[in-house]
Amino acid sequence: MAKNKRSSSPIVFSTDPDFLKRLKAEEDTASPALAPERQVLRIWLERGKGGKEATVIKGFVGPQEALEELARWLKGKCAVGGSAKDGEIILQGNHRDRVITLLQERGYKNIKKAGG
């Protein structure tokens, strides 16, 4: 018997004709970027399939563009691949020590290793 799959959207129905315009305006005025010295970042090491490691930076507060720019800069400095989404930056491989040094050079002060 098939299970009912629910949509990930919390909105079921809207009669407002300007709903999409307001929704887009809310996304555009999302969280403003915090200054680097006020950010609280945690650096995690996660292991995936086959023992592959990934360095994950969690806790970034700011717009998606700033997150993507920081991820692009870190990926270039570490010469690795990765991605940036949902307030996290994922870098392929174990680069925790190097990432901490690079972020401190960029002005981030509250950075710690987290996890195991």
N, C-alpha and C positions, 0 to 999 in steps of 0.2 A: 504494500500500500504506500502510495507516495505521500510525503509530508508536505504540508503547506510551507512555502518559503516566504519569509517576510522581507519586504523592502527595507533597505538600510535608512531610508528617509523617514523622519518622524512626522512629516506632513502627509495627511491623507487627502485633503481636499481644501481648496481655497476659492472663494467667490470674489476675491479682490482682483480687479483687472490690472493693478499696478504691482502685484505681488513680486513678479520677477525683477522689476526695476528696484524695488526696495531691498530684495534679497541680495542683488548684485552690489548695491550701495553699501550694505552692511559688510560684505566681504572686502570691499575696497578700503573701508575704514577699520579694518581688523586691528589687532593689537599693535601699538606703536613699538618701535625698537627701543629696548633698554640700552643704556650706555654699557660698553664692555666691562667696566669695573663693577657694575651692579648685577651682571649676569651670574647665575649659580649653575655651573656646568659640572656634570659627572661623566667620567670616562669609563665605559664598561668594555670588557672583553667577552665576547660571546662566541661560542663554538657551534658550528652548524653541522650539516651532513658531511661525513667523511673526515671529521676532525678539522675542517676549515675554520679559521679564526676571522673575526671581524671586530674592529674597534668601533664602538658606538658612543657618540657624544649626545647626551640627553640633557634637557633642561633649557634649551635656547628659547628665549622669549623675543618675538619680533615678527615682522612680516616674512612671508615665504621667500621673497626676493633676497632679503638679507641672509636668510638661512642658506639659500642656494649659492650665493656669492661666497660665503664663508666656506661652504663645502667645496666649491670649485678651487678656492685658494689652498685649502688643506690637501685636497687630492693632488694638486700640482706640486706642492712642497714635499709630499710623501711619495710622489710618483706611483700612485695606486689608483684603482677604480673605486667607485662607491656611488652613493646616492644621498639625497636629502629629501625627507618628507616627514610630515606629522611632528615637527619640532625635533627631529633626530637627524644626525649625520652618521652615515654608515661608511666606514672605510674598510677595504679588504685587507686583511692581515692584522698582525699585532703591532700597532704603532702608538701605544698609549704614552710612553715616555716622550717620544718626539712630538706628539700632538700637544701634550702639556707645555712643553718648551715653546712651541710655535704660538700657542694661544696666549701665553704670558708675554711674549714679544709683541703681540697684537694689542695688549692692554687688558686682557681678561685676568682677573685676580683670584676669584673664588672658583678654583678648579681642583677637583680631587679624583683620584681613582676610586671606583666603586665596584661592588660585586666581589667575586672571589679572588 
